[in-house]
Amino acid sequence: MDAQLLRSTFAVVERRAEHAVTFFYSHLFWHNPGVRELFPEDMAPQRDRLFAALTHVVTRLEDPGLAGYLGQLGRDHRRFLATPALYSAVGTSLLAAFAHTAGAAWTVEAEKAWTEAYGRVADLMKAGAQESAAAGQPAWWDADVVRHERYGDDLTLLTVRPRQPYPYLPGQYASVSSLHVPRVWRTYSLANAPRPDGTVDLHVSRVADGLMSTALTSRLRVGETLRLSSPGGALTARTPPGKPRTFIAAGTGWAPVRALLEEAAADEPELEGRLFLVARAKEYLYGRADAERLSALIPGLHVTCITAAPCRPRDQATERLVQALRSSLNWPAHDVYLAGPPAFLTEVAEELEDLGTDPARVFHDRLPAVGRFAERPRSRAEWLIEPPPLHWHDPAARAPQEP
Ligand SMILES: NC(=O)C1=CN([C@@H]2O[C@H](COP(=O)(O)OP(=O)(O)OC[C@H]3O[C@@H](n4cnc5c(N)ncnc54)[C@H](O)[C@@H]3O)[C@@H](O)[C@H]2O)C=CC1
């Protein structure tokens, strides 16, 4: 593959990403009438995923891990019912969108390089999908809802029972789909260590105008079925025994931390550590009782709960957390496990670095943001000065990775 040529054409297309994405989907749906039904009714959150995935590939062309990433991506795409015919239709529309958007940069050589590159990508993805099907892995796991508990208007704790064994590691997440919002998938952390009865907890915080979180909070009933994707994420335990650690969880970021602590309570109850549990207000501190139960099982775990003061904005809890982190000692010795809203992760990770924590020992997953293109599109100058952050559901992060 001519990596240089691929990158230079992609750089041109990327500056008109919004336009290219619109052209791509129009072309795909117009020329392949059955394909529209495979995508959610509301395409807005879906639209930038294509570019996120492509950027990931184009910026890692020489990365030896790319083949593994694409294999995982193909495996993950089985839940979208991606067939070989769909791969080929997508390739045709992608090249048409690039040709339309790249203008003079779309030379014969560029077209050849992209045809070859897409062919490689699609082959690796299809091989990943075939491998997982041959290994007997389902395209998704059907899971029956056995508990649905509301906390106030915005929080729901679900327990589901997958119908087939569902292997995962504590701290991982899954994409979840419900018939209430067909073909929409959203990621939620798995909130418990694997149990003998196979049940899995999910913590859902309702997002204003969020299709899935509103359906799961308000319309889902016990007895209904959800679909779970294969688990992903790298927020898994990797601290050597005896090394102290800190867990910091904000909002439903409590879910993966709870799973990690349940695992530790069973495997390493002698661990020395601290847990900071952050919530926007007292009534949202739904994990407190569980945290206390776990600290009784792990006597060396010190728990601090932090909320915003009454009538103060929810982010004041983060300011209070930062104060608490500054008065805690011994940061260079600690591994830190961090979960919560993306902006919270960024702010706290920076603070921890200032406090002397080794950035390579701060572990967090960034769950994919949705609807980035709902924002005002950036001008070309803005893209050049400050390229937007990348958001993608990175299946390469599925296996625990040692830093
Ligand atoms: N593995 C992970 O990192 C996980 C992340 N999450 C994410 O956590 C979030 C949970 O949502 P909710 O429970 O509604 O949380 P929330 O909106 O109530 O926020 C909880 C706390 O996080 C802090 N926070 C929120 N936004 C912030 C910002 N912009 N800057 C600084 N601090 C901020 C505040 O202290 C707030 O009190 C979702 O975004 C979800 O995707 C959820 C589960 C796992």
The ligand as an SDF file (V2000), in Angstrom:
LIG
                    3D

 44 48  0  0  0  0  0  0  0  0999 V2000
  -15.4390    3.1860   31.6870 N   0  0  0  0  0  0  0  0  0  0  0  0
  -15.8590    4.4310   31.8760 C   0  0  0  0  0  0  0  0  0  0  0  0
  -15.0730    5.3710   31.9280 O   0  0  0  0  0  0  0  0  0  0  0  0
  -17.2980    4.7100   32.0220 C   0  0  0  0  0  0  0  0  0  0  0  0
  -17.7700    5.9540   31.7160 C   0  0  0  0  0  0  0  0  0  0  0  0
  -19.0800    6.2310   31.8520 N   0  0  0  0  0  0  0  0  0  0  0  0
  -19.4950    7.5700   31.4680 C   0  0  0  0  0  0  0  0  0  0  0  0
  -19.7820    8.2730   32.6630 O   0  0  0  0  0  0  0  0  0  0  0  0
  -20.8250    9.1810   32.4190 C   0  0  0  0  0  0  0  0  0  0  0  0
  -21.8140    8.9610   33.5040 C   0  0  0  0  0  0  0  0  0  0  0  0
  -22.9010    9.8040   33.3810 O   0  0  0  0  0  0  0  0  0  0  0  0
  -23.6690   10.2800   34.6770 P   0  0  0  0  0  0  0  0  0  0  0  0
  -23.7980    9.1450   35.6260 O   0  0  0  0  0  0  0  0  0  0  0  0
  -24.9260   10.9360   34.2020 O   0  0  0  0  0  0  0  0  0  0  0  0
  -22.6590   11.3090   35.2890 O   0  0  0  0  0  0  0  0  0  0  0  0
  -22.9230   12.8170   35.7200 P   0  0  0  0  0  0  0  0  0  0  0  0
  -23.2270   13.6420   34.5300 O   0  0  0  0  0  0  0  0  0  0  0  0
  -23.8620   12.8330   36.8620 O   0  0  0  0  0  0  0  0  0  0  0  0
  -21.4520   13.2120   36.1900 O   0  0  0  0  0  0  0  0  0  0  0  0
  -20.8770   12.6360   37.3610 C   0  0  0  0  0  0  0  0  0  0  0  0
  -19.8200   13.5770   37.8660 C   0  0  0  0  0  0  0  0  0  0  0  0
  -18.7950   13.6610   36.8750 O   0  0  0  0  0  0  0  0  0  0  0  0
  -18.2510   14.9570   36.8710 C   0  0  0  0  0  0  0  0  0  0  0  0
  -18.3940   15.5800   35.5580 N   0  0  0  0  0  0  0  0  0  0  0  0
  -19.3960   15.4280   34.6730 C   0  0  0  0  0  0  0  0  0  0  0  0
  -19.1770   16.1720   33.5720 N   0  0  0  0  0  0  0  0  0  0  0  0
  -18.0080   16.8400   33.8140 C   0  0  0  0  0  0  0  0  0  0  0  0
  -17.2540   17.7840   33.0550 C   0  0  0  0  0  0  0  0  0  0  0  0
  -17.6590   18.2080   31.8610 N   0  0  0  0  0  0  0  0  0  0  0  0
  -16.0960   18.2510   33.5940 N   0  0  0  0  0  0  0  0  0  0  0  0
  -15.6830   17.8440   34.8040 C   0  0  0  0  0  0  0  0  0  0  0  0
  -16.3660   16.9650   35.5600 N   0  0  0  0  0  0  0  0  0  0  0  0
  -17.5050   16.4700   35.0720 C   0  0  0  0  0  0  0  0  0  0  0  0
  -19.0010   15.7780   37.8980 C   0  0  0  0  0  0  0  0  0  0  0  0
  -18.2840   15.7640   39.1100 O   0  0  0  0  0  0  0  0  0  0  0  0
  -20.2940   15.0120   38.0660 C   0  0  0  0  0  0  0  0  0  0  0  0
  -20.8340   15.1980   39.3460 O   0  0  0  0  0  0  0  0  0  0  0  0
  -21.3030    8.9650   31.0030 C   0  0  0  0  0  0  0  0  0  0  0  0
  -20.6830    9.9250   30.1960 O   0  0  0  0  0  0  0  0  0  0  0  0
  -20.7530    7.5810   30.6690 C   0  0  0  0  0  0  0  0  0  0  0  0
  -20.4890    7.4350   29.2810 O   0  0  0  0  0  0  0  0  0  0  0  0
  -19.9850    5.3390   32.3630 C   0  0  0  0  0  0  0  0  0  0  0  0
  -19.5540    4.0710   32.6730 C   0  0  0  0  0  0  0  0  0  0  0  0
  -18.1920    3.6530   32.5120 C   0  0  0  0  0  0  0  0  0  0  0  0
  1  2  1  0
  2  3  2  0
  2  4  1  0
  4  5  2  0
  4 44  1  0
  5  6  1  0
  6  7  1  0
  6 42  1  0
  7  8  1  0
  7 40  1  0
  8  9  1  0
  9 10  1  0
  9 38  1  0
 10 11  1  0
 11 12  1  0
 12 13  2  0
 12 14  1  0
 12 15  1  0
 15 16  1  0
 16 17  2  0
 16 18  1  0
 16 19  1  0
 19 20  1  0
 20 21  1  0
 21 22  1  0
 21 36  1  0
 22 23  1  0
 23 24  1  0
 23 34  1  0
 24 25  1  0
 24 33  1  0
 25 26  2  0
 26 27  1  0
 27 28  1  0
 27 33  2  0
 28 29  1  0
 28 30  2  0
 30 31  1  0
 31 32  2  0
 32 33  1  0
 34 35  1  0
 34 36  1  0
 36 37  1  0
 38 39  1  0
 38 40  1  0
 40 41  1  0
 42 43  2  0
 43 44  1  0
M  END
$$$$
